[in-house]
Amino acid sequence: MTHPGEVSLVTPVREVFSATLNLASGRTLAGFELITETYGHLNAQRSNAVLICHALSGNHHAAGRYDLSDPKAGWWDLHVGPGKAVDTNRFFVVSLNNIGGCDGSSGPNTLNPETQQPWGPEFPQVSVADWVMTQAMLADRLGIDSWAAVIGGSLGGMQALHWAVHYPDRVRNCVALAAAPKLTAQNIAFNEIARQAILSDPDWLAGHYQREAANPARGLSLARMVGHLTYMSADGMSDRFGRDTREGPSNTINPGEMVFQVESYLRYQGKQFSTRFDANTYLLMTRALDHFDIAADFNDSLSEAMAVTSSRMLVIAFSSDWRFSPARSRELVDALLAAGKPVSYAEIETDAGHDAFLLDEPHYTGLFSAWMQRVVI
Amino acid sequence: MTHPGEVSLVTPVREVFSATLNLASGRTLAGFELITETYGHLNAQRSNAVLICHALSGNHHAAGRYDLSDPKAGWWDLHVGPGKAVDTNRFFVVSLNNIGGCDGSSGPNTLNPETQQPWGPEFPQVSVADWVMTQAMLADRLGIDSWAAVIGGSLGGMQALHWAVHYPDRVRNCVALAAAPKLTAQNIAFNEIARQAILSDPDWLAGHYQREAANPARGLSLARMVGHLTYMSADGMSDRFGRDTREGPSNTINPGEMVFQVESYLRYQGKQFSTRFDANTYLLMTRALDHFDIAADFNDSLSEAMAVTSSRMLVIAFSSDWRFSPARSRELVDALLAAGKPVSYAEIETDAGHDAFLLDEPHYTGLFSAWMQRVVI
């Protein structure tokens, strides 16, 4: 039994890797663990595997539920399941929590095997390249020589692009949603404010909060408020919240008092996030975002980078996404066209901002589904 | 002696008002003080007075220096002085620190006369209406029946609009730069994040930090970083900072380490601000911004509000200002036109974002100057 339209009940799997991992930063991990989920069945030719790469706050739980009573399905259940864009009747879908994450894979909140203490701030900085390398090791273990598709939105889209550029013979189709070839100064600045919010929280304790049974919840909450706000569009926020107030007439104005609906909403989002996410992971993930630059190894030429890809490419941007604007996606598309590569591009008209890739916008869903149906397995 | 192009050396003046002030919030102040500056000379007819209204972080020191050795002139010296847009050879210019401010006028960091302790968080919430009322009391004292012009940018522009709507017979010309009839949900959300940054700082001490000789510098710094970032444009930031790094190669990535120039810049701005500004004032000022709505007393009809004005109006917006976008200025202009009022509007092409009104953008300066030259005195 399962919820209608969802994959069967899901059980996460832990994959333990004992090989030493040489990270892009120059540091090493003496082995690591990945927590993963799969949906659908790998075919006999092992040709129908699809990799889902998660974004900043995502994890391995992309679709389905662990228990029928779970109130919510995985974070991308709208697009991963039987008959959905990433159709689990056709595809064997692999999803994982990246290293440095906080949902089970090796990361700041797991134990450092050398000290048997939580890694905390001593977990090494990771990069998109490191994530893709570990994803390739996971593919090896699962017997997947080449992915039918690698798919991701936002920071996940950057991983998909890195796959296409650095492992061209292992990716037959690549989907980059609401992504960018690298961050702008403004993007970096928003990430930096989020980091400073965490670093300024006295409960951060130089990153050793877990050891001290503390949590920099205020900083993490602020970081999330900043992030979440930038994932919405101004028009979308006006439509949703306007200037509606929550309690009291609008002239009862004392500092800190909850007045506008949008304030209440953001505080709630921040607070929820601060109970489920790890502050050190937030620092690592935003740094990985900042440092990603798909053209860095190609003389800063995006078309030189795209020239080495051999995947069929789908790039989708969202009109009101001002964090990773359509202009950034068009840079990718222009570089792919300049390199003579097969690319489809769509700019979806929506007020949903950057978060639109997580939602069921009709044109987006239709286009994404149709494109995925043409993925040869 | 003075710096070339600047007003003569300036001396701030303290104006003490003993009348009880009934604030829009319903609370009262048993008297208050305003710190003011004036530039130029009031003519015999008292017809050449111009009022400058400051924005969130501004104060009374709009032009000139206190001492020849001051490293910087007032915050709007580019536009206030002999031969400048606000020409002190023609106009008698009045500038003040609004109540609730932190630069000398009655506010959270001044003494509550009843307790002889700093007001701190007990200073009443103030509004744009309160500020304009106190500015009108200042005009009375100075013998100014009607202003040749009331001028402001951002939150200052809102004060200028309030003057034009609520004191139409006392304003002959009104200039609203980078302003808006009211904030959007997104604007309120940015203000709320700034407030939460302050309120989350353990040194905020429920607002009584001054009494305890503390300062919520981390929160205030974060608040400023958020604000400052939103006053710049994405393109402007890309041109200015790009992805330039400050120290170490970009792969030496440890959390909190300074890497990108834009991070270093924002941290510096935040830190500087936290040493000069008062956190309780920041809370009050952002709340005043959030609650401003020029149409609120006019059945939420902007054109009904504009219909009661009798000033010649100048509205200027800046193309890359996404905090108070040109669309918000056009709402004002459309309402003024609908009401049959004389309005000039310009949208200045610039990458400087919201802060452009503080800068010397050639088209802006030229247009503003030409319009001010046609102000009849």
Contacts between the chains, C-beta under 8 A, distances in Angstrom:
chain1	res1	chain2	res2	distance
A	24	B	251	6.3
A	25	B	251	5.9
A	25	B	252	7.4
A	25	B	253	6.0
A	26	B	251	7.4
A	121	B	255	6.3
A	125	B	253	4.1
A	125	B	254	6.2
A	125	B	255	7.5
A	127	B	251	7.8
A	127	B	253	7.7
A	182	B	243	6.8
A	183	B	243	7.4
A	184	B	234	5.9
A	184	B	237	7.0
A	184	B	238	5.3
A	185	B	234	7.7
A	185	B	237	4.0
A	185	B	238	5.2
A	185	B	240	7.2
A	185	B	241	4.1
A	185	B	242	6.0
A	185	B	243	6.9
A	185	B	260	7.3
A	185	B	261	7.9
A	185	B	262	4.4
A	186	B	229	7.1
A	186	B	232	7.5
A	186	B	234	4.3
A	186	B	237	4.8
A	186	B	238	7.3
A	186	B	262	8.0
A	188	B	243	7.3
A	188	B	260	5.1
A	188	B	262	5.5
A	188	B	263	6.7
A	189	B	225	7.9
A	189	B	229	5.0
A	189	B	237	6.7
A	189	B	262	5.0
A	189	B	263	7.1
A	189	B	266	5.7
A	190	B	229	6.9
A	192	B	225	7.7
A	192	B	260	7.5
A	192	B	262	7.2
A	192	B	263	4.3
A	192	B	266	6.1
A	192	B	267	7.7
A	193	B	222	6.6
A	193	B	225	5.0
A	193	B	226	5.8
A	193	B	229	6.7
A	193	B	266	7.1
A	195	B	255	6.9
A	195	B	256	6.6
A	196	B	221	7.7
A	196	B	222	5.8
A	196	B	225	6.6
A	196	B	267	7.0
A	196	B	270	7.7
A	197	B	197	6.7
A	197	B	222	5.8
A	199	B	255	7.4
A	199	B	256	5.1
A	200	B	201	7.4
A	200	B	218	4.0
A	200	B	219	7.4
A	200	B	221	7.7
A	200	B	222	6.2
A	201	B	200	7.4
A	202	B	202	5.6
A	207	B	255	7.0
A	218	B	200	4.0
A	219	B	200	7.4
A	221	B	196	7.8
A	221	B	200	7.7
A	222	B	193	6.6
A	222	B	196	5.9
A	222	B	197	5.8
A	222	B	200	6.2
A	222	B	222	7.2
A	225	B	189	7.9
A	225	B	192	7.7
A	225	B	193	5.1
A	225	B	196	6.7
A	226	B	193	5.8
A	226	B	226	6.9
A	229	B	186	7.2
A	229	B	189	5.0
A	229	B	190	6.9
A	229	B	193	6.7
A	232	B	186	7.6
A	234	B	184	5.9
A	234	B	185	7.7
A	234	B	186	4.2
A	234	B	322	7.7
A	237	B	184	7.0
A	237	B	185	4.0
A	237	B	186	4.8
A	237	B	189	6.7
A	238	B	184	5.3
A	238	B	185	5.2
A	238	B	186	7.3
A	240	B	185	7.3
A	241	B	185	4.1
A	242	B	185	6.1
A	243	B	182	6.8
A	243	B	183	7.4
A	243	B	185	6.9
A	243	B	188	7.3
A	243	B	293	7.4
A	250	B	291	5.9
A	251	B	24	6.3
A	251	B	25	6.0
A	251	B	26	7.5
A	251	B	127	7.8
A	251	B	291	7.0
A	252	B	25	7.4
A	253	B	25	6.1
A	253	B	125	4.2
A	253	B	127	7.6
A	253	B	287	5.0
A	253	B	291	5.8
A	254	B	125	6.1
A	255	B	121	6.3
A	255	B	125	7.4
A	255	B	195	6.9
A	255	B	199	7.6
A	255	B	207	7.0
A	255	B	280	7.0
A	255	B	283	3.8
A	255	B	284	6.7
A	255	B	287	6.5
A	256	B	195	6.6
A	256	B	199	5.1
A	256	B	283	7.1
A	259	B	290	7.3
A	260	B	185	7.3
A	260	B	188	5.1
A	260	B	192	7.5
A	260	B	290	6.7
A	261	B	185	8.0
A	262	B	185	4.4
A	262	B	186	8.0
A	262	B	188	5.5
A	262	B	189	5.0
A	262	B	192	7.2
A	263	B	188	6.7
A	263	B	189	7.1
A	263	B	192	4.3
A	266	B	189	5.7
A	266	B	192	6.1
A	266	B	193	7.1
A	267	B	192	7.7
A	267	B	196	7.0
A	270	B	196	7.7
A	280	B	255	7.0
A	283	B	255	3.8
A	283	B	256	7.2
A	284	B	255	6.8
A	287	B	253	5.1
A	287	B	255	6.6
A	290	B	259	7.4
A	290	B	260	6.7
A	291	B	250	5.9
A	291	B	251	7.1
A	291	B	253	5.9
A	293	B	243	7.4
A	322	B	234	7.7
A	322	B	322	7.7
A	325	B	234	8.0
